[in-house]
């Protein structure tokens, strides 16, 4: 695991309390995304985020601990790398309202 899960703290308290959604786009290599109600990674659940996946969490889910714990090298679609000239790896675009 690369890092323990964290809670969002860089937004205004009002934004988090309102449960405004976070929208995250995954491009490139697959990542293991960990999430849970507590900071203990052993109690958390995980999901694989593959290239093209969109993760949206809002409402009460805004307060969950979360984070990427692993990047799985060389899992990006070959056509993505060939047609876009992107370097191997993972690109994540995250949008949230502050």
C-alpha positions as a Markdown table, in Angstrom:
| # | Residue | x | y | z |
|---|---|---|---|---|
| 1 | Unk | 0.0 | 0.0 | 0.0 |
| 2 | Unk | 1.3 | 3.4 | -0.9 |
| 3 | Unk | -0.6 | 5.6 | 1.7 |
| 4 | Unk | -3.4 | 5.3 | 4.2 |
| 5 | Unk | -6.8 | 6.6 | 3.2 |
| 6 | Unk | -7.6 | 10.2 | 4.0 |
| 7 | Unk | -10.6 | 12.4 | 4.3 |
| 8 | Unk | -11.1 | 15.5 | 2.1 |
| 9 | Unk | -9.9 | 18.5 | 4.1 |
| 10 | Unk | -8.9 | 21.0 | 1.4 |
| 11 | Unk | -12.5 | 22.2 | 0.7 |
| 12 | Unk | -14.7 | 24.4 | 2.7 |
| 13 | Unk | -16.5 | 22.8 | 5.6 |
| 14 | Unk | -19.8 | 24.1 | 4.0 |
| 15 | Unk | -19.0 | 22.2 | 0.8 |
| 16 | Unk | -18.3 | 18.9 | 2.5 |
| 17 | Unk | -21.3 | 19.3 | 4.9 |
| 18 | Unk | -23.6 | 20.0 | 1.9 |
| 19 | Unk | -22.3 | 16.7 | 0.4 |
| 20 | Unk | -21.4 | 18.4 | -2.9 |
| 21 | Unk | -20.2 | 15.6 | -5.2 |
| 22 | Unk | -16.6 | 14.8 | -6.3 |
| 23 | Unk | -16.3 | 13.6 | -9.8 |
| 24 | Unk | -13.1 | 11.7 | -10.7 |
| 25 | Unk | -12.1 | 10.5 | -14.2 |
| 26 | Unk | -9.5 | 7.7 | -14.5 |
| 27 | Unk | -7.3 | 7.5 | -17.7 |
| 28 | Unk | -4.5 | 5.1 | -18.3 |
| 29 | Unk | -3.3 | 2.4 | -15.9 |
| 30 | Unk | -5.7 | 0.7 | -13.5 |
| 31 | Unk | -5.6 | 1.9 | -9.8 |
| 32 | Unk | -6.8 | 0.2 | -6.6 |
| 33 | Unk | -9.0 | 2.7 | -4.8 |
| 34 | Unk | -9.6 | 2.2 | -1.1 |
| 35 | Unk | -12.6 | 3.6 | 0.8 |
| 36 | Unk | -14.2 | 3.2 | 4.2 |
| 37 | Unk | -15.7 | 4.8 | 7.3 |
| 38 | Unk | -12.6 | 4.7 | 9.3 |
| 39 | Unk | -8.9 | 5.4 | 8.7 |
| 40 | Unk | -7.9 | 1.8 | 9.3 |
| 41 | Unk | -7.0 | 0.4 | 5.9 |
| 42 | Unk | -7.6 | -3.1 | 7.0 |
| 43 | Unk | -11.3 | -2.3 | 7.6 |
| 44 | Unk | -11.7 | -0.5 | 4.2 |
| 45 | Unk | -13.1 | -1.9 | 0.9 |
| 46 | Unk | -11.4 | -1.5 | -2.4 |
| 47 | Unk | -12.4 | -1.2 | -6.1 |
| 48 | Unk | -10.4 | -1.2 | -9.3 |
| 49 | Unk | -10.6 | 2.0 | -11.3 |
| 50 | Unk | -9.8 | 1.2 | -14.9 |
| 51 | Unk | -9.2 | 3.6 | -17.8 |
| 52 | Unk | -12.4 | 5.3 | -18.7 |
| 53 | Unk | -14.0 | 4.8 | -15.3 |
| 54 | Unk | -15.8 | 7.7 | -13.6 |
| 55 | Unk | -16.2 | 7.7 | -9.8 |
| 56 | Unk | -18.8 | 10.1 | -8.2 |
| 57 | Unk | -19.3 | 10.4 | -4.5 |
| 58 | Unk | -21.4 | 12.9 | -2.7 |
| 59 | Unk | -23.8 | 13.2 | 0.2 |
| 60 | Unk | -22.7 | 11.3 | 3.3 |
| 61 | Unk | -20.1 | 9.6 | 1.2 |
| 62 | Unk | -18.1 | 12.8 | 1.1 |
| 63 | Unk | -16.8 | 12.1 | 4.6 |
| 64 | Unk | -15.4 | 8.7 | 3.9 |
| 65 | Unk | -11.7 | 8.0 | 4.1 |
| 66 | Unk | -10.4 | 7.2 | 0.6 |
| 67 | Unk | -7.3 | 7.0 | -1.5 |
| 68 | Unk | -5.4 | 5.2 | -4.3 |
| 69 | Unk | -3.2 | 2.5 | -2.8 |
| 70 | Unk | -1.7 | 0.9 | -6.0 |
| 71 | Unk | -1.2 | 1.7 | -9.6 |
| 72 | Unk | -1.1 | -1.5 | -11.8 |
| 73 | Unk | 1.6 | -0.8 | -14.4 |
| 74 | Unk | 1.0 | -1.6 | -18.1 |
| 75 | Unk | -2.8 | -2.0 | -17.8 |
| 76 | Unk | -3.8 | 1.0 | -19.9 |
| 77 | Unk | -5.5 | 0.2 | -23.2 |
| 78 | Unk | -2.8 | 0.0 | -25.9 |
| 79 | Unk | -5.0 | 2.0 | -28.3 |
| 80 | Unk | -5.1 | 4.9 | -25.8 |
| 81 | Unk | -1.3 | 5.1 | -25.7 |
| 82 | Unk | -0.9 | 4.6 | -29.4 |
| 83 | Unk | -3.6 | 7.1 | -30.5 |
| 84 | Unk | -2.9 | 9.8 | -28.0 |
| 85 | Unk | 0.9 | 9.6 | -27.4 |
| 86 | Unk | 0.2 | 9.7 | -23.7 |
| 87 | Unk | 3.1 | 8.3 | -21.6 |
| 88 | Unk | 2.5 | 5.1 | -19.7 |
| 89 | Unk | 1.0 | 5.6 | -16.2 |
| 90 | Unk | -2.3 | 6.9 | -14.8 |
| 91 | Unk | -3.9 | 10.3 | -15.2 |
| 92 | Unk | -6.7 | 11.2 | -12.8 |
| 93 | Unk | -8.9 | 14.3 | -13.3 |
| 94 | Unk | -10.9 | 15.3 | -10.2 |
| 95 | Unk | -13.5 | 17.9 | -10.0 |
| 96 | Unk | -15.0 | 19.3 | -6.8 |
| 97 | Unk | -16.6 | 22.6 | -5.7 |
| 98 | Unk | -14.8 | 24.5 | -3.0 |
